Amino acid sequence: MTKTTLICGSLAFDKIMQYKGRFGETLLADQLHKVNVSFLVPTLRTEYGGCSANIAYNLNMLGGDPLIMATIGQDGGEYLQRFETLGISTRAIRKIAHAYTAQCFVTADLDNNQINAFHPGAMEYSHENNVADHAPLRLAIIAPDGREGMLKHARDCAGNNVPFMFDPGQQLPMFSGAELIELINEATYVAANDYEFEMLMDRTGLTLPDIAGRLEALIVTRGEKGSEIYANGERHVIPCVKAAAVVDPTGCGDAFRAGLLYGIANGFDWPTTGRLASLMGALKIASAGGQNHVATAAQIADRFETEFGYRY
C-alpha cells in the first residue's frame, strides 16, 4: 500500500529583518493614529517557509513520502529547484504565473518585538488544486493555506476516502463555527496548539470530549509542557524532548506534525507517534529558520532510542 502523504498548505518566502533599536523608542503612544516611521534594518535574510514545505522537509528527512500540493508564484523557480535537490516531488505544485509566492516580511527589534506583513499571493489560488488528481494516497494534512483551498481540500479528501489531519493554525480565525464543525466532522485527526484549541472550542461551542469523540485522534500541543493525544477513549501524555539549544521556534509545529504523519503512515501506536513528533520539534528548535536543521533517518532513530529506550 502506498505511504504517500499529501501535504496541503502554504509555500512562502520569509524575509527576516533585524532592527537594532526598540520600536517603543520610535512609536509614540499618542500618535499611533498617524504613524509614518522608517526602521533601518542592517540585516536581512530570506528563509524558505510555508507550512506545506516545512512539513514536507521534515517528513522527507524521516524517510517518508511527502507530496506537496500547493501554489507557487512567478518567483518560485528557486524554491522548486530546492525541492528537486532534496528529492521532494513537485508534481502537485501549481504555478500561478500572474502572482508572487506568498511572503512574510518580519521586522524584529532588540526586545524581539515584531512587526509583520504577510502577502498571500499565489496562496489565494490553492483551491485550484484537486486532491483526486494525485491518488492513491495513504493520508493527507490540511495545513494553513488559502481559506477556500482548505475548505475544498478537506471536502476532496472526505469525498475520496483519504484520511486527513486538519491543522488550522493561524488560519483558524478565518472560519466560522459552522465551517469548523464541518471540518472536524470530515477530518480523521485534528492537531492544534493549546491556544488554537481554546479558540476552536470557543468558536464551535464543542468541548474537548465532543471534538475528540468525532475523531480517530485529537492532538493538542502545550509547548514546553509536551502534548496530549486523545484517541480511542484514552489520553496519552507525551513528554517534551529537551533540545540541544533553543534558537528559533519557527517551524517547530510543522516538524511536530511531520512526526505525527510519519507515525500514522507507518502504523505506529500513539505513544510512539507522539514521542517521534516531540523529538522532531526539539531537533528543529535548535536551528534558525524552518528548514535549516539536518539529520538522517538513522540519526533520528538513534536519538529516539536514546531518549525513550526503544526503537520505533
Summary of the structure (lengths in Angstrom):
residues: 312
radius of gyration: 19.5
end to end distance: 19.7
largest distance: 63.0
contacts: 1056
relative contact order: 0.14
helix: 43%
strand: 23%
